[in-house]
Amino acid sequence: MMQVSIISHTPEPEKIIAAAAKMCYSPAKAHDLLCDLDPEKIENYIKMLISLGHESTVEHVSFTFVVEGVSRSLLAQLTRHRIASFSVKSQRYVKEGSFEYVVPPEIKKIPEAREVYIKTMQEDQAAYDVLSDLLEKEHFERMLSEGMPENKARSAAQKAAIEDARYVLPNACETQLMLTMNIRSLYNFFKLRCCSRAQWEIRELAEKMLRLCYEVSPVLFTKAGPSCTYGECSEGKMCCGKQNVMREKYRDIKNER
Ligand SMILES: Cc1cc2nc3c(=O)[nH]c(=O)nc-3n(C[C@H](O)[C@H](O)[C@H](O)COP(=O)(O)OP(=O)(O)OC[C@H]3O[C@@H](n4cnc5c(N)ncnc54)[C@H](O)[C@@H]3O)c2cc1C
């Protein structure tokens, strides 16, 4: 099951951003500006910034998430976002001894489809196990014959074996990762991936991340989400035409706090 949490973020995010903005327009020293900011001024500054679209100021604040129980298929989409940092569980170093997998909801709904899917996962696991064993044996014997000490050969052979055996693992295979994005990149991510046109799994992730960010700072994330929830749809001809539904959904998400 997908699990998402914020494990850290820049301290006092609103104050940092308001100070960055104020510094652009004030002759005062940066440290004096920080001391001179009360909560009301901070909120007003941020509202002004957001209305002006002065977005470089929000780059000073980053959020770090831990994401578990998502597919490698999601990972391929997520890592297309270049303005972000990722650390992902490695299939080169960690043996997928009994891999967990994501079942798409539409496949879950149809018993025959679910059966085919689960059987395929079991076959993939079996192929992975057989290949790992065959490759490990081959590498181990070669490494021993090359004079490598037995304990070193055992671990080196296992690593070399799973490096190739993983090619049979499916996109459905679960992974876990750590992800850091600054707020400007998060705005872009939420705009693209909370949209009804985004694929269901990355949309579910984006919605969970937005809920968590909104809990930390409603004022910074008040306009975050698909473009149609705060203005015109940016999808042009591909617009889903469900602007009202989306607006209601995001009103609910942001009122759930
Ligand atoms: C509904 C949907 C369908 C998609 N379908 C496909 C598909 O079929 N095939 C496919 O390959 N991808 C697809 N994508 C991925 C998409 O093309 C982007 O790669 C992905 O959404 C990352 O967005 P981004 O580049 O804005 O994000 P980031 O990489 O985080 O970049 C953020 C912003 O920085 C700027 N930027 C970053 N790098 C550069 C650069 N090199 N030059 C200039 N500006 C830059 C841009 O303004 C960019 O918006 C799809 C995405 C969505 C949401």
py3Dmol code that shows the C-alpha trace and the ligand (Angstrom):
import py3Dmol

protein = """\
ATOM      1  CA  MET A   1       0.000   0.000   0.000  1.00  0.00           C
ATOM      2  CA  MET A   2       1.286   3.474  -0.860  1.00  0.00           C
ATOM      3  CA  GLN A   3       2.584   5.334   2.169  1.00  0.00           C
ATOM      4  CA  VAL A   4       3.857   8.900   2.040  1.00  0.00           C
ATOM      5  CA  SER A   5       5.270  11.120   4.769  1.00  0.00           C
ATOM      6  CA  ILE A   6       7.202  14.355   5.081  1.00  0.00           C
ATOM      7  CA  ILE A   7      10.345  13.590   7.055  1.00  0.00           C
ATOM      8  CA  SER A   8      11.689  17.142   7.043  1.00  0.00           C
ATOM      9  CA  HIS A   9      11.309  20.576   5.552  1.00  0.00           C
ATOM     10  CA  THR A  10      13.137  23.896   5.754  1.00  0.00           C
ATOM     11  CA  PRO A  11      12.363  25.381   9.191  1.00  0.00           C
ATOM     12  CA  GLU A  12      10.047  28.420   9.325  1.00  0.00           C
ATOM     13  CA  PRO A  13       9.229  28.132   5.614  1.00  0.00           C
ATOM     14  CA  GLU A  14       6.913  31.125   5.463  1.00  0.00           C
ATOM     15  CA  LYS A  15       9.343  33.438   7.267  1.00  0.00           C
ATOM     16  CA  ILE A  16      12.267  32.463   5.011  1.00  0.00           C
ATOM     17  CA  ILE A  17      10.232  33.113   1.870  1.00  0.00           C
ATOM     18  CA  ALA A  18       8.790  36.410   3.120  1.00  0.00           C
ATOM     19  CA  ALA A  19      12.301  37.601   4.082  1.00  0.00           C
ATOM     20  CA  ALA A  20      13.664  36.626   0.660  1.00  0.00           C
ATOM     21  CA  ALA A  21      10.916  38.629  -1.007  1.00  0.00           C
ATOM     22  CA  LYS A  22      11.246  41.628   1.273  1.00  0.00           C
ATOM     23  CA  MET A  23      14.993  41.726   0.666  1.00  0.00           C
ATOM     24  CA  CYS A  24      14.386  42.290  -3.031  1.00  0.00           C
ATOM     25  CA  TYR A  25      12.581  45.548  -2.337  1.00  0.00           C
ATOM     26  CA  SER A  26      14.213  46.907   0.837  1.00  0.00           C
ATOM     27  CA  PRO A  27      17.518  48.663   1.574  1.00  0.00           C
ATOM     28  CA  ALA A  28      17.561  47.038   5.073  1.00  0.00           C
ATOM     29  CA  LYS A  29      20.033  44.283   6.016  1.00  0.00           C
ATOM     30  CA  ALA A  30      18.777  40.714   5.511  1.00  0.00           C
ATOM     31  CA  HIS A  31      19.122  39.793   9.227  1.00  0.00           C
ATOM     32  CA  ASP A  32      17.180  42.910  10.309  1.00  0.00           C
ATOM     33  CA  LEU A  33      14.431  41.959   7.856  1.00  0.00           C
ATOM     34  CA  LEU A  34      14.132  38.524   9.446  1.00  0.00           C
ATOM     35  CA  CYS A  35      13.669  40.072  12.928  1.00  0.00           C
ATOM     36  CA  ASP A  36      11.137  42.578  11.666  1.00  0.00           C
ATOM     37  CA  LEU A  37       8.656  40.011  10.329  1.00  0.00           C
ATOM     38  CA  ASP A  38       5.565  39.261  12.434  1.00  0.00           C
ATOM     39  CA  PRO A  39       3.087  36.523  11.408  1.00  0.00           C
ATOM     40  CA  GLU A  40       0.653  38.993   9.857  1.00  0.00           C
ATOM     41  CA  LYS A  41       3.337  40.648   7.711  1.00  0.00           C
ATOM     42  CA  ILE A  42       4.621  37.230   6.659  1.00  0.00           C
ATOM     43  CA  GLU A  43       1.192  36.087   5.526  1.00  0.00           C
ATOM     44  CA  ASN A  44       0.582  39.321   3.616  1.00  0.00           C
ATOM     45  CA  TYR A  45       3.952  39.070   1.874  1.00  0.00           C
ATOM     46  CA  ILE A  46       3.300  35.510   0.818  1.00  0.00           C
ATOM     47  CA  LYS A  47      -0.165  36.314  -0.513  1.00  0.00           C
ATOM     48  CA  MET A  48       1.343  39.167  -2.516  1.00  0.00           C
ATOM     49  CA  LEU A  49       4.125  36.944  -3.905  1.00  0.00           C
ATOM     50  CA  ILE A  50       1.702  34.271  -4.959  1.00  0.00           C
ATOM     51  CA  SER A  51      -0.580  36.791  -6.654  1.00  0.00           C
ATOM     52  CA  LEU A  52       2.425  38.293  -8.511  1.00  0.00           C
ATOM     53  CA  GLY A  53       3.839  34.889  -9.493  1.00  0.00           C
ATOM     54  CA  HIS A  54       7.244  35.887  -7.976  1.00  0.00           C
ATOM     55  CA  GLU A  55       8.073  32.189  -7.683  1.00  0.00           C
ATOM     56  CA  SER A  56      11.873  32.180  -7.350  1.00  0.00           C
ATOM     57  CA  THR A  57      11.447  33.151  -3.671  1.00  0.00           C
ATOM     58  CA  VAL A  58       9.735  29.845  -2.843  1.00  0.00           C
ATOM     59  CA  GLU A  59      12.784  27.934  -4.108  1.00  0.00           C
ATOM     60  CA  HIS A  60      14.464  28.669  -0.743  1.00  0.00           C
ATOM     61  CA  VAL A  61      12.239  26.098   0.969  1.00  0.00           C
ATOM     62  CA  SER A  62      12.391  22.348   0.361  1.00  0.00           C
ATOM     63  CA  PHE A  63      10.380  19.367   1.540  1.00  0.00           C
ATOM     64  CA  THR A  64      11.732  15.820   1.915  1.00  0.00           C
ATOM     65  CA  PHE A  65       9.306  12.896   1.584  1.00  0.00           C
ATOM     66  CA  VAL A  66       9.592   9.180   2.156  1.00  0.00           C
ATOM     67  CA  VAL A  67       7.463   7.191  -0.283  1.00  0.00           C
ATOM     68  CA  GLU A  68       6.830   3.456   0.165  1.00  0.00           C
ATOM     69  CA  GLY A  69       4.727   0.841  -1.601  1.00  0.00           C
ATOM     70  CA  VAL A  70       4.807   2.383  -5.078  1.00  0.00           C
ATOM     71  CA  SER A  71       5.601   0.635  -8.350  1.00  0.00           C
ATOM     72  CA  ARG A  72       8.712   0.908 -10.498  1.00  0.00           C
ATOM     73  CA  SER A  73       6.266   2.147 -13.139  1.00  0.00           C
ATOM     74  CA  LEU A  74       5.525   5.161 -10.930  1.00  0.00           C
ATOM     75  CA  LEU A  75       9.246   5.607 -10.342  1.00  0.00           C
ATOM     76  CA  ALA A  76       9.881   5.999 -14.086  1.00  0.00           C
ATOM     77  CA  GLN A  77       7.360   8.845 -14.232  1.00  0.00           C
ATOM     78  CA  LEU A  78       8.416  10.504 -10.989  1.00  0.00           C
ATOM     79  CA  THR A  79      12.087  10.706 -11.903  1.00  0.00           C
ATOM     80  CA  ARG A  80      11.231  12.624 -15.085  1.00  0.00           C
ATOM     81  CA  HIS A  81      10.913  15.595 -12.709  1.00  0.00           C
ATOM     82  CA  ARG A  82      14.458  16.908 -12.976  1.00  0.00           C
ATOM     83  CA  ILE A  83      14.214  19.669 -10.371  1.00  0.00           C
ATOM     84  CA  ALA A  84      14.236  17.184  -7.506  1.00  0.00           C
ATOM     85  CA  SER A  85      16.572  14.837  -5.615  1.00  0.00           C
ATOM     86  CA  PHE A  86      15.918  11.104  -5.359  1.00  0.00           C
ATOM     87  CA  SER A  87      17.342   8.139  -3.457  1.00  0.00           C
ATOM     88  CA  VAL A  88      15.767   4.844  -4.485  1.00  0.00           C
ATOM     89  CA  LYS A  89      16.039   1.283  -3.165  1.00  0.00           C
ATOM     90  CA  SER A  90      18.491  -0.431  -5.508  1.00  0.00           C
ATOM     91  CA  GLN A  91      17.659  -3.664  -7.299  1.00  0.00           C
ATOM     92  CA  ARG A  92      21.414  -4.041  -7.936  1.00  0.00           C
ATOM     93  CA  TYR A  93      22.249  -4.248  -4.246  1.00  0.00           C
ATOM     94  CA  VAL A  94      19.036  -5.505  -2.605  1.00  0.00           C
ATOM     95  CA  LYS A  95      17.850  -9.002  -3.558  1.00  0.00           C
ATOM     96  CA  GLU A  96      14.146  -9.145  -4.423  1.00  0.00           C
ATOM     97  CA  GLY A  97      13.788 -12.424  -2.517  1.00  0.00           C
ATOM     98  CA  SER A  98      10.033 -12.160  -2.265  1.00  0.00           C
ATOM     99  CA  PHE A  99       9.020  -9.008  -4.055  1.00  0.00           C
ATOM    100  CA  GLU A 100       5.873  -7.059  -3.221  1.00  0.00           C
ATOM    101  CA  TYR A 101       3.902  -5.626  -6.125  1.00  0.00           C
ATOM    102  CA  VAL A 102       1.248  -3.000  -6.854  1.00  0.00           C
ATOM    103  CA  VAL A 103      -2.062  -4.192  -8.309  1.00  0.00           C
ATOM    104  CA  PRO A 104      -3.816  -1.490 -10.398  1.00  0.00           C
ATOM    105  CA  PRO A 105      -7.396  -0.943  -9.078  1.00  0.00           C
ATOM    106  CA  GLU A 106      -8.981  -1.741 -12.471  1.00  0.00           C
ATOM    107  CA  ILE A 107      -7.214  -5.124 -12.499  1.00  0.00           C
ATOM    108  CA  LYS A 108      -8.236  -5.758  -8.873  1.00  0.00           C
ATOM    109  CA  LYS A 109     -11.910  -5.263  -9.825  1.00  0.00           C
ATOM    110  CA  ILE A 110     -12.026  -8.092 -12.410  1.00  0.00           C
ATOM    111  CA  PRO A 111     -11.446 -11.539 -10.850  1.00  0.00           C
ATOM    112  CA  GLU A 112     -10.026 -13.172 -14.037  1.00  0.00           C
ATOM    113  CA  ALA A 113      -7.706 -10.216 -14.694  1.00  0.00           C
ATOM    114  CA  ARG A 114      -6.543 -10.316 -11.080  1.00  0.00           C
ATOM    115  CA  GLU A 115      -5.846 -14.041 -11.375  1.00  0.00           C
ATOM    116  CA  VAL A 116      -3.753 -13.610 -14.549  1.00  0.00           C
ATOM    117  CA  TYR A 117      -1.895 -10.722 -12.925  1.00  0.00           C
ATOM    118  CA  ILE A 118      -1.035 -12.580  -9.721  1.00  0.00           C
ATOM    119  CA  LYS A 119       0.012 -15.678 -11.651  1.00  0.00           C
ATOM    120  CA  THR A 120       2.340 -13.517 -13.775  1.00  0.00           C
ATOM    121  CA  MET A 121       3.898 -12.019 -10.638  1.00  0.00           C
ATOM    122  CA  GLN A 122       4.494 -15.514  -9.234  1.00  0.00           C
ATOM    123  CA  GLU A 123       6.078 -16.630 -12.521  1.00  0.00           C
ATOM    124  CA  ASP A 124       8.289 -13.530 -12.556  1.00  0.00           C
ATOM    125  CA  GLN A 125       9.409 -14.262  -9.016  1.00  0.00           C
ATOM    126  CA  ALA A 126      10.164 -17.885  -9.942  1.00  0.00           C
ATOM    127  CA  ALA A 127      12.177 -16.817 -13.026  1.00  0.00           C
ATOM    128  CA  TYR A 128      14.083 -14.262 -10.941  1.00  0.00           C
ATOM    129  CA  ASP A 129      14.920 -16.883  -8.296  1.00  0.00           C
ATOM    130  CA  VAL A 130      16.091 -19.459 -10.875  1.00  0.00           C
ATOM    131  CA  LEU A 131      18.206 -16.888 -12.755  1.00  0.00           C
ATOM    132  CA  SER A 132      19.709 -15.537  -9.504  1.00  0.00           C
ATOM    133  CA  ASP A 133      20.726 -19.046  -8.447  1.00  0.00           C
ATOM    134  CA  LEU A 134      22.154 -20.040 -11.859  1.00  0.00           C
ATOM    135  CA  LEU A 135      24.100 -16.801 -12.241  1.00  0.00           C
ATOM    136  CA  GLU A 136      25.336 -16.821  -8.659  1.00  0.00           C
ATOM    137  CA  LYS A 137      26.673 -20.379  -9.020  1.00  0.00           C
ATOM    138  CA  GLU A 138      28.445 -19.480 -12.280  1.00  0.00           C
ATOM    139  CA  HIS A 139      29.995 -16.270 -10.871  1.00  0.00           C
ATOM    140  CA  PHE A 140      30.972 -17.953  -7.599  1.00  0.00           C
ATOM    141  CA  GLU A 141      32.834 -20.783  -9.333  1.00  0.00           C
ATOM    142  CA  ARG A 142      34.616 -18.388 -11.687  1.00  0.00           C
ATOM    143  CA  MET A 143      35.599 -16.051  -8.850  1.00  0.00           C
ATOM    144  CA  LEU A 144      36.931 -18.948  -6.778  1.00  0.00           C
ATOM    145  CA  SER A 145      38.930 -20.217  -9.783  1.00  0.00           C
ATOM    146  CA  GLU A 146      40.370 -16.705 -10.142  1.00  0.00           C
ATOM    147  CA  GLY A 147      41.652 -16.964  -6.555  1.00  0.00           C
ATOM    148  CA  MET A 148      39.092 -14.816  -4.713  1.00  0.00           C
ATOM    149  CA  PRO A 149      38.603 -15.799  -1.015  1.00  0.00           C
ATOM    150  CA  GLU A 150      35.380 -17.816  -0.511  1.00  0.00           C
ATOM    151  CA  ASN A 151      33.436 -15.308   1.633  1.00  0.00           C
ATOM    152  CA  LYS A 152      34.276 -12.416  -0.719  1.00  0.00           C
ATOM    153  CA  ALA A 153      33.388 -14.509  -3.770  1.00  0.00           C
ATOM    154  CA  ARG A 154      30.013 -15.427  -2.220  1.00  0.00           C
ATOM    155  CA  SER A 155      28.872 -11.818  -1.751  1.00  0.00           C
ATOM    156  CA  ALA A 156      30.402 -10.580  -5.040  1.00  0.00           C
ATOM    157  CA  ALA A 157      28.721 -13.446  -6.915  1.00  0.00           C
ATOM    158  CA  GLN A 158      25.329 -12.671  -5.390  1.00  0.00           C
ATOM    159  CA  LYS A 159      25.609  -8.989  -6.319  1.00  0.00           C
ATOM    160  CA  ALA A 160      26.657  -9.818  -9.893  1.00  0.00           C
ATOM    161  CA  ALA A 161      23.795 -12.350 -10.173  1.00  0.00           C
ATOM    162  CA  ILE A 162      20.969 -10.060  -9.023  1.00  0.00           C
ATOM    163  CA  GLU A 163      22.265  -7.279 -11.242  1.00  0.00           C
ATOM    164  CA  ASP A 164      21.243  -9.352 -14.282  1.00  0.00           C
ATOM    165  CA  ALA A 165      18.380 -11.404 -12.810  1.00  0.00           C
ATOM    166  CA  ARG A 166      16.462  -8.164 -12.072  1.00  0.00           C
ATOM    167  CA  TYR A 167      15.819  -7.694 -15.802  1.00  0.00           C
ATOM    168  CA  VAL A 168      12.857 -10.083 -15.487  1.00  0.00           C
ATOM    169  CA  LEU A 169      11.237  -8.102 -12.649  1.00  0.00           C
ATOM    170  CA  PRO A 170       8.000  -6.340 -13.615  1.00  0.00           C
ATOM    171  CA  ASN A 171       7.057  -2.643 -13.601  1.00  0.00           C
ATOM    172  CA  ALA A 172       4.602  -3.597 -10.848  1.00  0.00           C
ATOM    173  CA  CYS A 173       7.442  -4.395  -8.429  1.00  0.00           C
ATOM    174  CA  GLU A 174       7.221  -2.222  -5.309  1.00  0.00           C
ATOM    175  CA  THR A 175       9.957   0.209  -4.387  1.00  0.00           C
ATOM    176  CA  GLN A 176      10.712   2.823  -1.757  1.00  0.00           C
ATOM    177  CA  LEU A 177      12.408   6.166  -2.138  1.00  0.00           C
ATOM    178  CA  MET A 178      13.284   9.477  -0.594  1.00  0.00           C
ATOM    179  CA  LEU A 179      12.456  12.586  -2.543  1.00  0.00           C
ATOM    180  CA  THR A 180      13.290  16.265  -1.999  1.00  0.00           C
ATOM    181  CA  MET A 181      11.773  19.142  -3.956  1.00  0.00           C
ATOM    182  CA  ASN A 182      11.706  22.865  -3.434  1.00  0.00           C
ATOM    183  CA  ILE A 183       8.303  24.543  -3.369  1.00  0.00           C
ATOM    184  CA  ARG A 184       8.525  25.906  -6.908  1.00  0.00           C
ATOM    185  CA  SER A 185       9.170  22.424  -8.235  1.00  0.00           C
ATOM    186  CA  LEU A 186       6.348  21.097  -6.040  1.00  0.00           C
ATOM    187  CA  TYR A 187       3.956  23.639  -7.609  1.00  0.00           C
ATOM    188  CA  ASN A 188       4.930  22.314 -11.058  1.00  0.00           C
ATOM    189  CA  PHE A 189       4.626  18.704  -9.879  1.00  0.00           C
ATOM    190  CA  PHE A 190       1.160  19.286  -8.357  1.00  0.00           C
ATOM    191  CA  LYS A 191      -0.017  21.168 -11.455  1.00  0.00           C
ATOM    192  CA  LEU A 192       0.948  18.274 -13.743  1.00  0.00           C
ATOM    193  CA  ARG A 193       0.351  15.256 -11.566  1.00  0.00           C
ATOM    194  CA  CYS A 194      -2.798  16.195  -9.603  1.00  0.00           C
ATOM    195  CA  CYS A 195      -4.506  16.815 -12.959  1.00  0.00           C
ATOM    196  CA  SER A 196      -7.204  14.289 -13.894  1.00  0.00           C
ATOM    197  CA  ARG A 197      -5.137  13.454 -17.019  1.00  0.00           C
ATOM    198  CA  ALA A 198      -2.220  12.166 -14.942  1.00  0.00           C
ATOM    199  CA  GLN A 199      -1.879   8.392 -14.506  1.00  0.00           C
ATOM    200  CA  TRP A 200      -3.739   7.084 -11.421  1.00  0.00           C
ATOM    201  CA  GLU A 201      -0.751   6.020  -9.307  1.00  0.00           C
ATOM    202  CA  ILE A 202       1.311   9.199  -9.663  1.00  0.00           C
ATOM    203  CA  ARG A 203      -1.904  11.214  -9.206  1.00  0.00           C
ATOM    204  CA  GLU A 204      -2.558   9.386  -5.923  1.00  0.00           C
ATOM    205  CA  LEU A 205       1.002  10.167  -4.819  1.00  0.00           C
ATOM    206  CA  ALA A 206       0.710  13.849  -5.822  1.00  0.00           C
ATOM    207  CA  GLU A 207      -2.586  14.203  -3.933  1.00  0.00           C
ATOM    208  CA  LYS A 208      -1.099  12.655  -0.790  1.00  0.00           C
ATOM    209  CA  MET A 209       1.969  14.916  -1.025  1.00  0.00           C
ATOM    210  CA  LEU A 210      -0.189  18.005  -1.514  1.00  0.00           C
ATOM    211  CA  ARG A 211      -2.356  17.145   1.506  1.00  0.00           C
ATOM    212  CA  LEU A 212       0.797  16.842   3.651  1.00  0.00           C
ATOM    213  CA  CYS A 213       2.290  20.107   2.339  1.00  0.00           C
ATOM    214  CA  TYR A 214      -0.993  21.923   2.899  1.00  0.00           C
ATOM    215  CA  GLU A 215      -1.000  20.731   6.518  1.00  0.00           C
ATOM    216  CA  VAL A 216       2.419  22.343   7.006  1.00  0.00           C
ATOM    217  CA  SER A 217       1.532  25.638   5.307  1.00  0.00           C
ATOM    218  CA  PRO A 218      -1.933  26.418   3.950  1.00  0.00           C
ATOM    219  CA  VAL A 219      -0.811  29.864   2.804  1.00  0.00           C
ATOM    220  CA  LEU A 220       2.091  28.543   0.694  1.00  0.00           C
ATOM    221  CA  PHE A 221       0.009  25.802  -0.932  1.00  0.00           C
ATOM    222  CA  THR A 222      -3.277  27.618  -1.264  1.00  0.00           C
ATOM    223  CA  LYS A 223      -3.038  27.682  -5.079  1.00  0.00           C
ATOM    224  CA  ALA A 224      -1.176  24.397  -5.493  1.00  0.00           C
ATOM    225  CA  GLY A 225      -2.898  21.680  -7.528  1.00  0.00           C
ATOM    226  CA  PRO A 226      -4.151  21.304 -11.087  1.00  0.00           C
ATOM    227  CA  SER A 227      -4.305  24.610 -12.982  1.00  0.00           C
ATOM    228  CA  CYS A 228      -8.102  24.446 -13.370  1.00  0.00           C
ATOM    229  CA  THR A 229      -8.560  24.724  -9.592  1.00  0.00           C
ATOM    230  CA  TYR A 230      -7.153  28.256  -9.498  1.00  0.00           C
ATOM    231  CA  GLY A 231      -7.451  29.482 -13.116  1.00  0.00           C
ATOM    232  CA  GLU A 232      -7.736  28.255 -16.691  1.00  0.00           C
ATOM    233  CA  CYS A 233      -7.034  24.614 -17.581  1.00  0.00           C
ATOM    234  CA  SER A 234      -3.522  24.385 -19.059  1.00  0.00           C
ATOM    235  CA  GLU A 235      -4.241  21.177 -21.003  1.00  0.00           C
ATOM    236  CA  GLY A 236      -5.746  22.910 -24.056  1.00  0.00           C
ATOM    237  CA  LYS A 237      -7.509  20.448 -26.391  1.00  0.00           C
ATOM    238  CA  MET A 238      -6.908  17.637 -23.887  1.00  0.00           C
ATOM    239  CA  CYS A 239      -8.961  19.404 -21.165  1.00  0.00           C
ATOM    240  CA  CYS A 240     -11.153  16.856 -19.318  1.00  0.00           C
ATOM    241  CA  GLY A 241     -14.007  19.381 -18.969  1.00  0.00           C
ATOM    242  CA  LYS A 242     -14.460  18.550 -15.284  1.00  0.00           C
ATOM    243  CA  GLN A 243     -13.296  21.865 -13.869  1.00  0.00           C
ATOM    244  CA  ASN A 244     -16.188  22.105 -11.402  1.00  0.00           C
ATOM    245  CA  VAL A 245     -15.631  18.581 -10.083  1.00  0.00           C
ATOM    246  CA  MET A 246     -11.900  19.278  -9.678  1.00  0.00           C
ATOM    247  CA  ARG A 247     -12.519  22.598  -7.929  1.00  0.00           C
ATOM    248  CA  GLU A 248     -14.855  20.913  -5.450  1.00  0.00           C
ATOM    249  CA  LYS A 249     -12.390  18.075  -4.876  1.00  0.00           C
ATOM    250  CA  TYR A 250      -9.558  20.498  -4.079  1.00  0.00           C
ATOM    251  CA  ARG A 251     -11.782  22.628  -1.858  1.00  0.00           C
ATOM    252  CA  ASP A 252     -12.433  19.424   0.127  1.00  0.00           C
ATOM    253  CA  ILE A 253      -8.765  18.371   0.186  1.00  0.00           C
ATOM    254  CA  LYS A 254      -7.768  21.778   1.541  1.00  0.00           C
ATOM    255  CA  ASN A 255     -10.612  21.929   4.064  1.00  0.00           C
ATOM    256  CA  GLU A 256      -9.891  18.507   5.542  1.00  0.00           C
ATOM    257  CA  ARG A 257      -7.284  19.912   7.940  1.00  0.00           C
TER     258      ARG A 257
END
"""
ligand_1 = """\
53
LIG
C -0.268 13.704 -18.389
C 1.190 13.514 -18.691
C 1.575 12.725 -19.761
C 2.929 12.547 -20.071
N 3.271 11.756 -21.130
C 4.564 11.590 -21.452
C 4.951 10.774 -22.572
O 4.124 10.190 -23.255
N 6.276 10.630 -22.861
C 7.241 11.286 -22.131
O 8.433 11.153 -22.449
N 6.907 12.043 -21.066
C 5.616 12.220 -20.708
N 5.278 12.987 -19.624
C 6.363 13.590 -18.808
C 6.557 15.084 -19.125
O 6.919 15.292 -20.470
C 7.647 15.681 -18.203
O 8.881 15.045 -18.487
C 7.356 15.493 -16.739
O 6.016 15.809 -16.454
C 8.289 16.404 -15.910
O 7.835 17.726 -16.021
P 8.812 18.971 -16.069
O 9.804 18.854 -17.176
O 7.951 20.203 -16.070
O 9.525 18.855 -14.618
P 11.022 19.156 -14.234
O 11.951 18.284 -14.979
O 11.071 19.099 -12.728
O 11.279 20.627 -14.725
C 10.624 21.726 -14.096
C 10.634 22.903 -15.034
O 11.992 23.343 -15.220
C 12.164 23.772 -16.566
N 13.184 22.893 -17.172
C 13.700 21.746 -16.649
N 14.634 21.249 -17.469
C 14.698 22.069 -18.542
C 15.434 22.076 -19.730
N 16.310 21.112 -20.042
N 15.248 23.082 -20.596
C 14.372 24.082 -20.337
N 13.594 24.124 -19.222
C 13.763 23.141 -18.335
C 10.812 23.644 -17.259
O 10.149 24.883 -17.149
C 10.107 22.602 -16.431
O 8.692 22.702 -16.494
C 3.941 13.177 -19.285
C 3.547 13.974 -18.208
C 2.202 14.143 -17.895
C 1.820 15.002 -16.712
"""
view = py3Dmol.view(width=600, height=400)
view.addModel(protein, "pdb")
view.setStyle({"model": 0}, {"cartoon": {"style": "trace"}})
view.addModel(ligand_1, "xyz")
view.setStyle({"model": 1}, {"stick": {}})
view.zoomTo()
view.show()
